[in-house]
């Protein structure tokens, strides 16, 4: 099995803490259901807190906050990994995308 990271990318930056609690819960539930639907393929999953930083040679600046989280999955190939990604709330709602990358084994 190969390992892939599925990166969540919103079309527009949105701070979920600014949403009414019911809406934030509804959205979180949709993401949780999608992640649960992948079962044992999931190795790790987390959301990113709004307000990230971009670090460059010119110093730090506010990130665009379009990257909102990730899931690491095991899959046989890209086709299988992209099929898992197709059920993500951003994809089904049409308000974002999932970028899929194979993880290269590295030594630390």
PDB file as gemmi writes it, atoms N, CA and C in Angstrom:
CRYST1    1.000    1.000    1.000  90.00  90.00  90.00 P 1                      
ATOM      1  N   UNK A   1       0.836  -1.192   0.000  1.00  0.00           N  
ATOM      2  CA  UNK A   1       0.000   0.000   0.000  1.00  0.00           C  
ATOM      3  C   UNK A   1       0.877   1.250   0.000  1.00  0.00           C  
ATOM      4  N   UNK A   2       0.417   2.245  -0.703  1.00  0.00           N  
ATOM      5  CA  UNK A   2       1.097   3.533  -0.739  1.00  0.00           C  
ATOM      6  C   UNK A   2       0.377   4.499   0.187  1.00  0.00           C  
ATOM      7  N   UNK A   3       1.080   5.555   0.564  1.00  0.00           N  
ATOM      8  CA  UNK A   3       0.484   6.569   1.437  1.00  0.00           C  
ATOM      9  C   UNK A   3       0.282   7.855   0.645  1.00  0.00           C  
ATOM     10  N   UNK A   4      -0.863   8.481   0.861  1.00  0.00           N  
ATOM     11  CA  UNK A   4      -1.213   9.727   0.181  1.00  0.00           C  
ATOM     12  C   UNK A   4      -1.680  10.736   1.210  1.00  0.00           C  
ATOM     13  N   UNK A   5      -1.403  12.005   0.923  1.00  0.00           N  
ATOM     14  CA  UNK A   5      -1.969  13.067   1.745  1.00  0.00           C  
ATOM     15  C   UNK A   5      -3.018  13.775   0.892  1.00  0.00           C  
ATOM     16  N   UNK A   6      -4.185  13.968   1.470  1.00  0.00           N  
ATOM     17  CA  UNK A   6      -5.288  14.669   0.835  1.00  0.00           C  
ATOM     18  C   UNK A   6      -5.395  16.015   1.538  1.00  0.00           C  
ATOM     19  N   UNK A   7      -5.058  17.085   0.812  1.00  0.00           N  
ATOM     20  CA  UNK A   7      -5.035  18.432   1.379  1.00  0.00           C  
ATOM     21  C   UNK A   7      -6.345  19.133   1.048  1.00  0.00           C  
ATOM     22  N   UNK A   8      -6.993  19.684   2.072  1.00  0.00           N  
ATOM     23  CA  UNK A   8      -8.262  20.384   1.893  1.00  0.00           C  
ATOM     24  C   UNK A   8      -7.967  21.826   1.472  1.00  0.00           C  
ATOM     25  N   UNK A   9      -8.572  22.268   0.369  1.00  0.00           N  
ATOM     26  CA  UNK A   9      -8.340  23.626  -0.128  1.00  0.00           C  
ATOM     27  C   UNK A   9      -9.675  24.306  -0.420  1.00  0.00           C  
ATOM     28  N   UNK A  10      -9.984  25.322   0.369  1.00  0.00           N  
ATOM     29  CA  UNK A  10     -11.227  26.076   0.199  1.00  0.00           C  
ATOM     30  C   UNK A  10     -11.105  27.048  -0.975  1.00  0.00           C  
ATOM     31  N   UNK A  11     -12.238  27.386  -1.583  1.00  0.00           N  
ATOM     32  CA  UNK A  11     -12.247  28.412  -2.626  1.00  0.00           C  
ATOM     33  C   UNK A  11     -12.106  29.809  -2.018  1.00  0.00           C  
ATOM     34  N   UNK A  12     -12.621  29.963  -0.785  1.00  0.00           N  
ATOM     35  CA  UNK A  12     -12.557  31.245  -0.080  1.00  0.00           C  
ATOM     36  C   UNK A  12     -12.192  30.995   1.373  1.00  0.00           C  
ATOM     37  N   UNK A  13     -11.400  31.893   1.946  1.00  0.00           N  
ATOM     38  CA  UNK A  13     -11.030  31.772   3.355  1.00  0.00           C  
ATOM     39  C   UNK A  13     -12.265  31.988   4.228  1.00  0.00           C  
ATOM     40  N   UNK A  14     -12.420  31.136   5.232  1.00  0.00           N  
ATOM     41  CA  UNK A  14     -13.545  31.243   6.156  1.00  0.00           C  
ATOM     42  C   UNK A  14     -13.106  30.799   7.536  1.00  0.00           C  
ATOM     43  N   UNK A  15     -13.241  31.690   8.501  1.00  0.00           N  
ATOM     44  CA  UNK A  15     -12.925  31.373   9.892  1.00  0.00           C  
ATOM     45  C   UNK A  15     -14.166  30.731  10.508  1.00  0.00           C  
ATOM     46  N   UNK A  16     -14.107  29.428  10.743  1.00  0.00           N  
ATOM     47  CA  UNK A  16     -15.264  28.697  11.267  1.00  0.00           C  
ATOM     48  C   UNK A  16     -15.705  29.204  12.628  1.00  0.00           C  
ATOM     49  N   UNK A  17     -14.801  29.819  13.378  1.00  0.00           N  
ATOM     50  CA  UNK A  17     -15.198  30.337  14.694  1.00  0.00           C  
ATOM     51  C   UNK A  17     -16.141  31.530  14.559  1.00  0.00           C  
ATOM     52  N   UNK A  18     -16.239  32.097  13.349  1.00  0.00           N  
ATOM     53  CA  UNK A  18     -17.161  33.211  13.127  1.00  0.00           C  
ATOM     54  C   UNK A  18     -18.553  32.733  12.715  1.00  0.00           C  
ATOM     55  N   UNK A  19     -18.712  31.442  12.480  1.00  0.00           N  
ATOM     56  CA  UNK A  19     -19.999  30.881  12.068  1.00  0.00           C  
ATOM     57  C   UNK A  19     -20.908  30.679  13.276  1.00  0.00           C  
ATOM     58  N   UNK A  20     -22.234  30.715  13.066  1.00  0.00           N  
ATOM     59  CA  UNK A  20     -23.138  30.316  14.149  1.00  0.00           C  
ATOM     60  C   UNK A  20     -22.796  28.879  14.566  1.00  0.00           C  
ATOM     61  N   UNK A  21     -22.883  28.560  15.853  1.00  0.00           N  
ATOM     62  CA  UNK A  21     -22.490  27.231  16.332  1.00  0.00           C  
ATOM     63  C   UNK A  21     -23.153  26.078  15.582  1.00  0.00           C  
ATOM     64  N   UNK A  22     -24.417  26.228  15.214  1.00  0.00           N  
ATOM     65  CA  UNK A  22     -25.123  25.140  14.514  1.00  0.00           C  
ATOM     66  C   UNK A  22     -24.501  24.892  13.142  1.00  0.00           C  
ATOM     67  N   UNK A  23     -24.114  25.971  12.452  1.00  0.00           N  
ATOM     68  CA  UNK A  23     -23.507  25.835  11.125  1.00  0.00           C  
ATOM     69  C   UNK A  23     -22.115  25.214  11.227  1.00  0.00           C  
ATOM     70  N   UNK A  24     -21.348  25.648  12.208  1.00  0.00           N  
ATOM     71  CA  UNK A  24     -20.014  25.071  12.410  1.00  0.00           C  
ATOM     72  C   UNK A  24     -20.134  23.585  12.727  1.00  0.00           C  
ATOM     73  N   UNK A  25     -21.105  23.220  13.546  1.00  0.00           N  
ATOM     74  CA  UNK A  25     -21.323  21.810  13.896  1.00  0.00           C  
ATOM     75  C   UNK A  25     -21.753  20.998  12.674  1.00  0.00           C  
ATOM     76  N   UNK A  26     -22.620  21.567  11.850  1.00  0.00           N  
ATOM     77  CA  UNK A  26     -23.079  20.884  10.643  1.00  0.00           C  
ATOM     78  C   UNK A  26     -21.902  20.607   9.713  1.00  0.00           C  
ATOM     79  N   UNK A  27     -21.062  21.622   9.519  1.00  0.00           N  
ATOM     80  CA  UNK A  27     -19.903  21.460   8.643  1.00  0.00           C  
ATOM     81  C   UNK A  27     -18.917  20.436   9.216  1.00  0.00           C  
ATOM     82  N   UNK A  28     -18.639  20.534  10.497  1.00  0.00           N  
ATOM     83  CA  UNK A  28     -17.721  19.590  11.143  1.00  0.00           C  
ATOM     84  C   UNK A  28     -18.267  18.169  11.040  1.00  0.00           C  
ATOM     85  N   UNK A  29     -19.575  18.009  11.186  1.00  0.00           N  
ATOM     86  CA  UNK A  29     -20.197  16.690  11.065  1.00  0.00           C  
ATOM     87  C   UNK A  29     -20.037  16.104   9.677  1.00  0.00           C  
ATOM     88  N   UNK A  30     -20.162  16.949   8.650  1.00  0.00           N  
ATOM     89  CA  UNK A  30     -19.996  16.479   7.266  1.00  0.00           C  
ATOM     90  C   UNK A  30     -18.568  16.000   7.031  1.00  0.00           C  
ATOM     91  N   UNK A  31     -17.585  16.758   7.537  1.00  0.00           N  
ATOM     92  CA  UNK A  31     -16.187  16.350   7.379  1.00  0.00           C  
ATOM     93  C   UNK A  31     -15.917  15.074   8.172  1.00  0.00           C  
ATOM     94  N   UNK A  32     -16.431  14.991   9.381  1.00  0.00           N  
ATOM     95  CA  UNK A  32     -16.243  13.798  10.203  1.00  0.00           C  
ATOM     96  C   UNK A  32     -16.839  12.559   9.565  1.00  0.00           C  
ATOM     97  N   UNK A  33     -18.019  12.707   8.978  1.00  0.00           N  
ATOM     98  CA  UNK A  33     -18.665  11.574   8.302  1.00  0.00           C  
ATOM     99  C   UNK A  33     -17.852  11.106   7.105  1.00  0.00           C  
ATOM    100  N   UNK A  34     -17.339  12.053   6.331  1.00  0.00           N  
ATOM    101  CA  UNK A  34     -16.529  11.687   5.170  1.00  0.00           C  
ATOM    102  C   UNK A  34     -15.269  10.937   5.617  1.00  0.00           C  
ATOM    103  N   UNK A  35     -14.581  11.468   6.624  1.00  0.00           N  
ATOM    104  CA  UNK A  35     -13.361  10.810   7.103  1.00  0.00           C  
ATOM    105  C   UNK A  35     -13.684   9.417   7.635  1.00  0.00           C  
ATOM    106  N   UNK A  36     -14.765   9.281   8.394  1.00  0.00           N  
ATOM    107  CA  UNK A  36     -15.172   7.972   8.920  1.00  0.00           C  
ATOM    108  C   UNK A  36     -15.509   7.006   7.793  1.00  0.00           C  
ATOM    109  N   UNK A  37     -16.045   7.518   6.684  1.00  0.00           N  
ATOM    110  CA  UNK A  37     -16.435   6.640   5.568  1.00  0.00           C  
ATOM    111  C   UNK A  37     -15.238   5.954   4.923  1.00  0.00           C  
ATOM    112  N   UNK A  38     -14.040   6.476   5.136  1.00  0.00           N  
ATOM    113  CA  UNK A  38     -12.840   5.869   4.560  1.00  0.00           C  
ATOM    114  C   UNK A  38     -12.283   4.760   5.438  1.00  0.00           C  
ATOM    115  N   UNK A  39     -12.830   4.599   6.637  1.00  0.00           N  
ATOM    116  CA  UNK A  39     -12.475   3.485   7.514  1.00  0.00           C  
ATOM    117  C   UNK A  39     -10.998   3.375   7.815  1.00  0.00           C  
ATOM    118  N   UNK A  40     -10.484   2.165   7.701  1.00  0.00           N  
ATOM    119  CA  UNK A  40      -9.104   1.877   8.096  1.00  0.00           C  
ATOM    120  C   UNK A  40      -8.067   2.441   7.127  1.00  0.00           C  
ATOM    121  N   UNK A  41      -8.492   3.013   6.009  1.00  0.00           N  
ATOM    122  CA  UNK A  41      -7.544   3.646   5.092  1.00  0.00           C  
ATOM    123  C   UNK A  41      -6.932   4.903   5.709  1.00  0.00           C  
ATOM    124  N   UNK A  42      -7.625   5.496   6.681  1.00  0.00           N  
ATOM    125  CA  UNK A  42      -7.172   6.756   7.285  1.00  0.00           C  
ATOM    126  C   UNK A  42      -6.100   6.497   8.337  1.00  0.00           C  
ATOM    127  N   UNK A  43      -4.956   7.172   8.172  1.00  0.00           N  
ATOM    128  CA  UNK A  43      -3.866   7.096   9.157  1.00  0.00           C  
ATOM    129  C   UNK A  43      -3.902   8.285  10.107  1.00  0.00           C  
ATOM    130  N   UNK A  44      -4.252   9.452   9.578  1.00  0.00           N  
ATOM    131  CA  UNK A  44      -4.261  10.678  10.380  1.00  0.00           C  
ATOM    132  C   UNK A  44      -5.165  11.687   9.691  1.00  0.00           C  
ATOM    133  N   UNK A  45      -5.726  12.590  10.473  1.00  0.00           N  
ATOM    134  CA  UNK A  45      -6.570  13.643   9.921  1.00  0.00           C  
ATOM    135  C   UNK A  45      -6.642  14.789  10.913  1.00  0.00           C  
ATOM    136  N   UNK A  46      -6.519  15.996  10.409  1.00  0.00           N  
ATOM    137  CA  UNK A  46      -6.633  17.181  11.253  1.00  0.00           C  
ATOM    138  C   UNK A  46      -7.069  18.371  10.415  1.00  0.00           C  
ATOM    139  N   UNK A  47      -7.694  19.326  11.085  1.00  0.00           N  
ATOM    140  CA  UNK A  47      -8.026  20.612  10.473  1.00  0.00           C  
ATOM    141  C   UNK A  47      -7.006  21.642  10.923  1.00  0.00           C  
ATOM    142  N   UNK A  48      -6.839  22.681  10.123  1.00  0.00           N  
ATOM    143  CA  UNK A  48      -5.928  23.761  10.471  1.00  0.00           C  
ATOM    144  C   UNK A  48      -6.709  24.912  11.100  1.00  0.00           C  
ATOM    145  N   UNK A  49      -6.159  25.512  12.125  1.00  0.00           N  
ATOM    146  CA  UNK A  49      -6.758  26.682  12.748  1.00  0.00           C  
ATOM    147  C   UNK A  49      -6.587  27.877  11.814  1.00  0.00           C  
ATOM    148  N   UNK A  50      -7.629  28.673  11.671  1.00  0.00           N  
ATOM    149  CA  UNK A  50      -7.600  29.869  10.835  1.00  0.00           C  
ATOM    150  C   UNK A  50      -6.545  30.840  11.376  1.00  0.00           C  
ATOM    151  N   UNK A  51      -5.821  31.490  10.488  1.00  0.00           N  
ATOM    152  CA  UNK A  51      -4.849  32.487  10.909  1.00  0.00           C  
ATOM    153  C   UNK A  51      -3.419  32.010  10.766  1.00  0.00           C  
ATOM    154  N   UNK A  52      -3.152  31.192   9.748  1.00  0.00           N  
ATOM    155  CA  UNK A  52      -1.810  30.680   9.528  1.00  0.00           C  
ATOM    156  C   UNK A  52      -0.835  31.768   9.099  1.00  0.00           C  
ATOM    157  N   UNK A  53       0.426  31.416   9.081  1.00  0.00           N  
ATOM    158  CA  UNK A  53       1.501  32.327   8.694  1.00  0.00           C  
ATOM    159  C   UNK A  53       2.266  31.760   7.502  1.00  0.00           C  
ATOM    160  N   UNK A  54       2.642  32.642   6.602  1.00  0.00           N  
ATOM    161  CA  UNK A  54       3.510  32.281   5.478  1.00  0.00           C  
ATOM    162  C   UNK A  54       4.895  32.816   5.819  1.00  0.00           C  
ATOM    163  N   UNK A  55       5.898  31.980   5.753  1.00  0.00           N  
ATOM    164  CA  UNK A  55       7.270  32.366   6.070  1.00  0.00           C  
ATOM    165  C   UNK A  55       8.064  32.406   4.770  1.00  0.00           C  
ATOM    166  N   UNK A  56       8.668  33.532   4.486  1.00  0.00           N  
ATOM    167  CA  UNK A  56       9.473  33.703   3.275  1.00  0.00           C  
ATOM    168  C   UNK A  56      10.781  34.405   3.637  1.00  0.00           C  
ATOM    169  N   UNK A  57      11.625  34.605   2.652  1.00  0.00           N  
ATOM    170  CA  UNK A  57      12.865  35.336   2.905  1.00  0.00           C  
ATOM    171  C   UNK A  57      12.580  36.793   3.267  1.00  0.00           C  
ATOM    172  N   UNK A  58      11.395  37.268   2.944  1.00  0.00           N  
ATOM    173  CA  UNK A  58      10.986  38.635   3.299  1.00  0.00           C  
ATOM    174  C   UNK A  58      10.352  38.710   4.673  1.00  0.00           C  
ATOM    175  N   UNK A  59      10.306  37.591   5.381  1.00  0.00           N  
ATOM    176  CA  UNK A  59       9.710  37.565   6.716  1.00  0.00           C  
ATOM    177  C   UNK A  59       8.379  36.848   6.727  1.00  0.00           C  
ATOM    178  N   UNK A  60       7.670  36.978   7.831  1.00  0.00           N  
ATOM    179  CA  UNK A  60       6.360  36.337   7.996  1.00  0.00           C  
ATOM    180  C   UNK A  60       5.256  37.270   7.544  1.00  0.00           C  
ATOM    181  N   UNK A  61       4.203  36.658   7.014  1.00  0.00           N  
ATOM    182  CA  UNK A  61       3.003  37.407   6.640  1.00  0.00           C  
ATOM    183  C   UNK A  61       1.806  36.480   6.798  1.00  0.00           C  
ATOM    184  N   UNK A  62       0.630  37.046   6.802  1.00  0.00           N  
ATOM    185  CA  UNK A  62      -0.579  36.239   6.956  1.00  0.00           C  
ATOM    186  C   UNK A  62      -0.727  35.287   5.776  1.00  0.00           C  
ATOM    187  N   UNK A  63      -1.073  34.037   6.072  1.00  0.00           N  
ATOM    188  CA  UNK A  63      -1.359  33.054   5.026  1.00  0.00           C  
ATOM    189  C   UNK A  63      -2.716  33.380   4.404  1.00  0.00           C  
ATOM    190  N   UNK A  64      -2.990  32.813   3.236  1.00  0.00           N  
ATOM    191  CA  UNK A  64      -4.288  33.056   2.597  1.00  0.00           C  
ATOM    192  C   UNK A  64      -5.416  32.243   3.222  1.00  0.00           C  
ATOM    193  N   UNK A  65      -5.083  31.303   4.090  1.00  0.00           N  
ATOM    194  CA  UNK A  65      -6.057  30.484   4.815  1.00  0.00           C  
ATOM    195  C   UNK A  65      -6.971  29.669   3.911  1.00  0.00           C  
ATOM    196  N   UNK A  66      -6.485  29.317   2.725  1.00  0.00           N  
ATOM    197  CA  UNK A  66      -7.257  28.451   1.839  1.00  0.00           C  
ATOM    198  C   UNK A  66      -6.981  26.977   2.117  1.00  0.00           C  
ATOM    199  N   UNK A  67      -5.813  26.653   2.678  1.00  0.00           N  
ATOM    200  CA  UNK A  67      -5.516  25.278   3.082  1.00  0.00           C  
ATOM    201  C   UNK A  67      -6.122  25.093   4.462  1.00  0.00           C  
ATOM    202  N   UNK A  68      -7.027  24.118   4.585  1.00  0.00           N  
ATOM    203  CA  UNK A  68      -7.807  24.037   5.832  1.00  0.00           C  
ATOM    204  C   UNK A  68      -7.627  22.739   6.607  1.00  0.00           C  
ATOM    205  N   UNK A  69      -6.905  21.770   6.056  1.00  0.00           N  
ATOM    206  CA  UNK A  69      -6.690  20.520   6.777  1.00  0.00           C  
ATOM    207  C   UNK A  69      -6.156  19.447   5.861  1.00  0.00           C  
ATOM    208  N   UNK A  70      -6.058  18.239   6.416  1.00  0.00           N  
ATOM    209  CA  UNK A  70      -5.500  17.130   5.644  1.00  0.00           C  
ATOM    210  C   UNK A  70      -5.974  15.789   6.204  1.00  0.00           C  
ATOM    211  N   UNK A  71      -5.844  14.776   5.361  1.00  0.00           N  
ATOM    212  CA  UNK A  71      -6.017  13.383   5.758  1.00  0.00           C  
ATOM    213  C   UNK A  71      -4.882  12.600   5.120  1.00  0.00           C  
ATOM    214  N   UNK A  72      -4.268  11.723   5.878  1.00  0.00           N  
ATOM    215  CA  UNK A  72      -3.286  10.790   5.325  1.00  0.00           C  
ATOM    216  C   UNK A  72      -3.996   9.451   5.197  1.00  0.00           C  
ATOM    217  N   UNK A  73      -3.955   8.888   3.985  1.00  0.00           N  
ATOM    218  CA  UNK A  73      -4.625   7.609   3.725  1.00  0.00           C  
ATOM    219  C   UNK A  73      -3.660   6.621   3.091  1.00  0.00           C  
ATOM    220  N   UNK A  74      -3.998   5.353   3.226  1.00  0.00           N  
ATOM    221  CA  UNK A  74      -3.321   4.294   2.487  1.00  0.00           C  
ATOM    222  C   UNK A  74      -4.221   3.906   1.320  1.00  0.00           C  
ATOM    223  N   UNK A  75      -3.610   3.750   0.151  1.00  0.00           N  
ATOM    224  CA  UNK A  75      -4.361   3.355  -1.038  1.00  0.00           C  
ATOM    225  C   UNK A  75      -3.422   2.599  -1.973  1.00  0.00           C  
ATOM    226  N   UNK A  76      -3.995   1.822  -2.864  1.00  0.00           N  
ATOM    227  CA  UNK A  76      -3.203   1.035  -3.820  1.00  0.00           C  
ATOM    228  C   UNK A  76      -2.516   1.914  -4.851  1.00  0.00           C  
ATOM    229  N   UNK A  77      -3.192   3.023  -5.262  1.00  0.00           N  
ATOM    230  CA  UNK A  77      -2.667   3.876  -6.324  1.00  0.00           C  
ATOM    231  C   UNK A  77      -3.394   5.220  -6.304  1.00  0.00           C  
ATOM    232  N   UNK A  78      -2.985   6.112  -7.227  1.00  0.00           N  
ATOM    233  CA  UNK A  78      -3.627   7.432  -7.297  1.00  0.00           C  
ATOM    234  C   UNK A  78      -5.122   7.322  -7.560  1.00  0.00           C  
ATOM    235  N   UNK A  79      -5.522   6.407  -8.424  1.00  0.00           N  
ATOM    236  CA  UNK A  79      -6.952   6.267  -8.719  1.00  0.00           C  
ATOM    237  C   UNK A  79      -7.751   6.003  -7.453  1.00  0.00           C  
ATOM    238  N   UNK A  80      -7.267   5.087  -6.626  1.00  0.00           N  
ATOM    239  CA  UNK A  80      -7.974   4.783  -5.383  1.00  0.00           C  
ATOM    240  C   UNK A  80      -7.962   5.993  -4.445  1.00  0.00           C  
ATOM    241  N   UNK A  81      -6.834   6.667  -4.352  1.00  0.00           N  
ATOM    242  CA  UNK A  81      -6.736   7.839  -3.477  1.00  0.00           C  
ATOM    243  C   UNK A  81      -7.657   8.964  -3.940  1.00  0.00           C  
ATOM    244  N   UNK A  82      -7.724   9.195  -5.246  1.00  0.00           N  
ATOM    245  CA  UNK A  82      -8.588  10.266  -5.740  1.00  0.00           C  
ATOM    246  C   UNK A  82     -10.064   9.904  -5.602  1.00  0.00           C  
ATOM    247  N   UNK A  83     -10.386   8.623  -5.663  1.00  0.00           N  
ATOM    248  CA  UNK A  83     -11.775   8.211  -5.411  1.00  0.00           C  
ATOM    249  C   UNK A  83     -12.163   8.496  -3.966  1.00  0.00           C  
ATOM    250  N   UNK A  84     -11.237   8.274  -3.034  1.00  0.00           N  
ATOM    251  CA  UNK A  84     -11.502   8.612  -1.633  1.00  0.00           C  
ATOM    252  C   UNK A  84     -11.725  10.119  -1.500  1.00  0.00           C  
ATOM    253  N   UNK A  85     -10.915  10.911  -2.192  1.00  0.00           N  
ATOM    254  CA  UNK A  85     -11.007  12.367  -2.117  1.00  0.00           C  
ATOM    255  C   UNK A  85     -12.315  12.899  -2.698  1.00  0.00           C  
ATOM    256  N   UNK A  86     -12.879  12.193  -3.658  1.00  0.00           N  
ATOM    257  CA  UNK A  86     -14.081  12.671  -4.352  1.00  0.00           C  
ATOM    258  C   UNK A  86     -15.292  12.842  -3.435  1.00  0.00           C  
ATOM    259  N   UNK A  87     -15.305  12.172  -2.292  1.00  0.00           N  
ATOM    260  CA  UNK A  87     -16.439  12.288  -1.382  1.00  0.00           C  
ATOM    261  C   UNK A  87     -16.315  13.411  -0.372  1.00  0.00           C  
ATOM    262  N   UNK A  88     -15.237  14.187  -0.428  1.00  0.00           N  
ATOM    263  CA  UNK A  88     -15.017  15.257   0.544  1.00  0.00           C  
ATOM    264  C   UNK A  88     -16.074  16.348   0.428  1.00  0.00           C  
ATOM    265  N   UNK A  89     -16.465  16.938   1.549  1.00  0.00           N  
ATOM    266  CA  UNK A  89     -17.469  18.005   1.505  1.00  0.00           C  
ATOM    267  C   UNK A  89     -17.132  19.157   0.557  1.00  0.00           C  
ATOM    268  N   UNK A  90     -15.884  19.576   0.447  1.00  0.00           N  
ATOM    269  CA  UNK A  90     -15.553  20.647  -0.499  1.00  0.00           C  
ATOM    270  C   UNK A  90     -15.895  20.230  -1.926  1.00  0.00           C  
ATOM    271  N   UNK A  91     -15.638  18.981  -2.248  1.00  0.00           N  
ATOM    272  CA  UNK A  91     -15.893  18.499  -3.605  1.00  0.00           C  
ATOM    273  C   UNK A  91     -17.391  18.377  -3.850  1.00  0.00           C  
ATOM    274  N   UNK A  92     -18.108  17.742  -2.927  1.00  0.00           N  
ATOM    275  CA  UNK A  92     -19.543  17.509  -3.145  1.00  0.00           C  
ATOM    276  C   UNK A  92     -20.349  18.802  -3.070  1.00  0.00           C  
ATOM    277  N   UNK A  93     -19.899  19.781  -2.271  1.00  0.00           N  
ATOM    278  CA  UNK A  93     -20.619  21.058  -2.154  1.00  0.00           C  
ATOM    279  C   UNK A  93     -20.166  22.067  -3.205  1.00  0.00           C  
ATOM    280  N   UNK A  94     -19.029  21.793  -3.837  1.00  0.00           N  
ATOM    281  CA  UNK A  94     -18.533  22.697  -4.867  1.00  0.00           C  
ATOM    282  C   UNK A  94     -17.905  23.977  -4.329  1.00  0.00           C  
ATOM    283  N   UNK A  95     -17.438  23.969  -3.072  1.00  0.00           N  
ATOM    284  CA  UNK A  95     -16.840  25.193  -2.528  1.00  0.00           C  
ATOM    285  C   UNK A  95     -15.363  25.042  -2.177  1.00  0.00           C  
ATOM    286  N   UNK A  96     -14.718  24.072  -2.825  1.00  0.00           N  
ATOM    287  CA  UNK A  96     -13.291  23.856  -2.611  1.00  0.00           C  
ATOM    288  C   UNK A  96     -12.842  22.625  -3.366  1.00  0.00           C  
ATOM    289  N   UNK A  97     -11.651  22.159  -3.028  1.00  0.00           N  
ATOM    290  CA  UNK A  97     -11.094  20.994  -3.707  1.00  0.00           C  
ATOM    291  C   UNK A  97     -10.211  20.224  -2.739  1.00  0.00           C  
ATOM    292  N   UNK A  98      -9.808  19.051  -3.173  1.00  0.00           N  
ATOM    293  CA  UNK A  98      -8.873  18.227  -2.420  1.00  0.00           C  
ATOM    294  C   UNK A  98      -7.683  17.971  -3.339  1.00  0.00           C  
ATOM    295  N   UNK A  99      -6.494  18.308  -2.869  1.00  0.00           N  
ATOM    296  CA  UNK A  99      -5.288  18.020  -3.629  1.00  0.00           C  
ATOM    297  C   UNK A  99      -4.699  16.725  -3.081  1.00  0.00           C  
ATOM    298  N   UNK A 100      -4.339  15.817  -3.966  1.00  0.00           N  
ATOM    299  CA  UNK A 100      -3.854  14.488  -3.591  1.00  0.00           C  
ATOM    300  C   UNK A 100      -2.391  14.357  -3.999  1.00  0.00           C  
ATOM    301  N   UNK A 101      -1.564  14.008  -3.022  1.00  0.00           N  
ATOM    302  CA  UNK A 101      -0.140  13.814  -3.264  1.00  0.00           C  
ATOM    303  C   UNK A 101       0.298  12.482  -2.673  1.00  0.00           C  
ATOM    304  N   UNK A 102       1.105  11.729  -3.442  1.00  0.00           N  
ATOM    305  CA  UNK A 102       1.711  10.527  -2.881  1.00  0.00           C  
ATOM    306  C   UNK A 102       2.824  10.953  -1.939  1.00  0.00           C  
ATOM    307  N   UNK A 103       2.921  10.296  -0.798  1.00  0.00           N  
ATOM    308  CA  UNK A 103       3.960  10.597   0.175  1.00  0.00           C  
ATOM    309  C   UNK A 103       5.169   9.723  -0.139  1.00  0.00           C  
ATOM    310  N   UNK A 104       6.299  10.358  -0.305  1.00  0.00           N  
ATOM    311  CA  UNK A 104       7.547   9.627  -0.549  1.00  0.00           C  
ATOM    312  C   UNK A 104       8.124   9.166   0.779  1.00  0.00           C  
ATOM    313  N   UNK A 105       8.516   7.907   0.878  1.00  0.00           N  
ATOM    314  CA  UNK A 105       9.150   7.449   2.108  1.00  0.00           C  
ATOM    315  C   UNK A 105      10.480   8.172   2.305  1.00  0.00           C  
ATOM    316  N   UNK A 106      10.687   8.710   3.474  1.00  0.00           N  
ATOM    317  CA  UNK A 106      11.950   9.391   3.785  1.00  0.00           C  
ATOM    318  C   UNK A 106      12.460   8.913   5.131  1.00  0.00           C  
ATOM    319  N   UNK A 107      13.732   9.074   5.304  1.00  0.00           N  
ATOM    320  CA  UNK A 107      14.333   8.732   6.598  1.00  0.00           C  
ATOM    321  C   UNK A 107      14.506  10.016   7.389  1.00  0.00           C  
ATOM    322  N   UNK A 108      14.232   9.940   8.661  1.00  0.00           N  
ATOM    323  CA  UNK A 108      14.381  11.120   9.525  1.00  0.00           C  
ATOM    324  C   UNK A 108      15.547  10.949  10.436  1.00  0.00           C  
TER     325      UNK A 108                                                      
END                                                                             
